[in-house]
Amino acid sequence: MAAKWMNNGIVRWIDYRLPMFSFLDHELNEYPTPKNLSYWWNFGSLAGIMLVIMVATGIVLAMHYTPHVDHAFDSVEHIMRDVNYGWLLRYLHVNGASAFFMVIYIHLFRGLYYGSYKAPRELLWMIGVVILLTMMATAFMGYVLPWGQMSFWAATVITNLFSAIPLIGDHIVTWLWGGFSVANPTLARFFSLHYLLPFVLIGVVMLHLLALHQHGSGNPLGIDTKGPQDTIPFHPYYTVKDLFGTGVFLILYLGVVFFAPNFFGEAINYVEANPLQTPPHIVPEWYFLPYYAILRSITFDIWFISGKLIGVILMFGSILILFLLPWLDTSKVRSARFRPIYKQLFWVFLVDAIVLGWVGANPPEGKFIIIGQIATAYYFLHFIVVMPIVGLIETPKPLPASISEPVLR
Amino acid sequence: MLIAGAAQAQDTASTAQVSERHWSFEGLFGTFDRGALQRGFQVYNDVCATCHSMRQMYYRNLMEVGFTEDQVKNLAAAKEVDDGPNDEGKMFTRPGRPADRFKSPFPNAKAAAFANNGAVPPDLSLIVKAREGGPNHVFGTLMGYKQPAPPPEESACRVTQEQKQANGQMKTVVTAPTIGDGQYYNAAMPGCVIAMPPPLQENSVTYADGTPATLEQQAVDVSTFLAWAAEPELETRHRTGVKVLLFLFILTGMLFAVKKKVWRAVHH
């Protein structure tokens, strides 16, 4: 049942030469989607919308920003004060980063709960992890650009981590910096890469959608669709549901932008960078806090390997381990709805991630050290030990025969 | 500080008192009191500008505060600003214009530090956003001086500890951070110590509109002015936000209705 626009001669002329209309018709209009998707399935489209908003606001901001240490901070204030609606562009962009990560983390946890990473969607999941890594690199470099105190010192702390690499570490850091400390060459190249990576991200997102459309969306029951009785066309059902979800999301996002635009930020980043004055507490933005906690949890050396290096390895490892998830989880059942033991451990893991975030926000002293170490240990235990074992020993609940079965009588 | 045996320390050394005030620009519909803004500018101009720059402000911005164009021109012209090179290649000074940035008291950071015991008085354009507590912190700092400094038992940063005495008994000892040369007690500062001498006194400024210049009045006015300077877009932002959210609530409500109608077909 082709779309009505195919009756139009011009549309048919174009489509014969460049099949964009039949492509859109199939991928959006007809594309069979499970009929039982819950609102947890809205977050993919929300992420796409955030990417568009970030690129649009970013491109206009870049027209007014100066990537030089003597002018960067002032150029951002120029945007805030003199550029028409510059304050809006800036607040949309900085809070857009928080919104983007919030959406992506919910999207990721949806995947963890419903087994979205399981066969045949392993590559879809792994491309998603690549998206997460690219987002993190982009956000890290973007935070440096305003050249506030936190911009400078976060850049100093994180780039210095690479010196932990044996033998070549210091050379790598000098190469990254373009000099002997975070300075103008660093800012300039971070600006260049911050502009580049979102477009790499767009390409990876297209791969993500390509992989998705190969086998279609998962669903809350975790069982495959068996035929047209289990699916509905994406349009109008999920287009209208996504639009509604977007409305709800925009209320929250724009509520923050207009009424609490500095809620997620650090006050000290409104002080211009001073290489000679270290702030009392150096913390990243909230979306990096769990990894920061993991990094700082290793306060001891093991044999000849420095605690610093182990911390760096674990910090990167905490995301790289996600690549292995399809194989670490041994369960034949996808959805946690039918996995009574894993279901509880999912919530334990979520609490663990939040605890790690809370630890990362606080100075590495006193009770925070031991709590951070326990939370880090559980994080890795969850993936390396708990998931393989639970999949093997768990007795899953009986799965429904099909998606439409609970409805058809 | 001696801590012997099982010491129980109440760590208040980093506690800063932040007084919570009601500000005219608070909330969804708050506005900057124009009178406070003009008085606050006068406090900045007459007192604070001796040491503190406000480089992100231009004299033309003062038109938003209620000054007329002529008043702004006069305020700017009262300052001599650097300019140049002229056609002879020489740098020169001239009276300020509305298009100029606020004139800084020092030509560069080094001169500022030299004149201030090695510490650079921070630029005040963003101070309200650059400190936890915002305008409450700025107000609290201006009001937080106590001269002479209070004894340890009354310091806002006192640390109460149980110390084991020579005779084996526990005694409660209260200590407070020492205030060095060139420093002053201030309850709003982390550590209760500040390098800035109390900048304001009763009537340190004579207000052009005749308002009595009590210490609290000056502190409120200059805090309001600085809050505006840090966020001049605040009123527009809130106004626009109300319209945007109202629009979104209605739109989202309608989208919900449409979603329900479309999905009735699936849910039978």
Contacts between the chains, C-beta under 8 A, distances in Angstrom:
chain1	res1	chain2	res2	distance
A	35	B	266	5.6
A	74	B	55	7.8
A	74	B	56	7.5
A	77	B	56	4.8
A	77	B	125	7.3
A	77	B	126	7.5
A	80	B	233	7.2
A	81	B	56	6.7
A	81	B	61	7.7
A	81	B	232	6.3
A	81	B	233	7.7
A	87	B	233	4.4
A	87	B	237	6.6
A	88	B	237	7.6
A	88	B	240	7.7
A	91	B	237	7.9
A	232	B	266	5.8
A	236	B	262	5.5
A	237	B	262	6.3
A	237	B	263	6.5
A	237	B	266	6.5
A	240	B	255	7.2
A	240	B	258	5.7
A	240	B	259	4.9
A	240	B	262	5.0
A	240	B	263	7.8
A	241	B	259	5.5
A	241	B	263	7.4
A	243	B	255	5.3
A	243	B	258	8.0
A	243	B	259	7.7
A	244	B	252	6.7
A	244	B	255	4.2
A	244	B	256	5.4
A	244	B	258	7.6
A	244	B	259	4.6
A	247	B	248	6.2
A	247	B	251	5.7
A	247	B	252	3.2
A	247	B	255	5.0
A	247	B	256	7.8
A	248	B	252	5.8
A	250	B	248	5.5
A	250	B	252	7.8
A	251	B	245	6.4
A	251	B	248	4.9
A	251	B	249	6.7
A	251	B	252	6.3
A	254	B	241	7.2
A	254	B	244	5.5
A	254	B	245	6.7
A	254	B	248	6.7
A	255	B	241	7.6
A	255	B	245	6.2
A	257	B	241	7.6
A	258	B	237	5.7
A	258	B	238	6.8
A	258	B	240	6.5
A	258	B	241	2.6
A	258	B	242	8.0
A	258	B	244	6.3
A	258	B	245	7.2
A	259	B	28	6.9
A	259	B	238	6.9
A	259	B	241	5.6
A	261	B	237	7.6
A	262	B	129	6.3
A	267	B	129	6.5
A	267	B	130	5.5
A	267	B	131	5.7
A	267	B	132	5.3
A	268	B	130	6.6
A	270	B	126	4.4
A	270	B	129	4.5
A	270	B	130	3.8
A	270	B	230	7.8
A	271	B	122	7.3
A	271	B	126	7.6
A	271	B	130	5.0
A	272	B	123	7.9
A	280	B	190	7.9
A	407	B	268	7.3
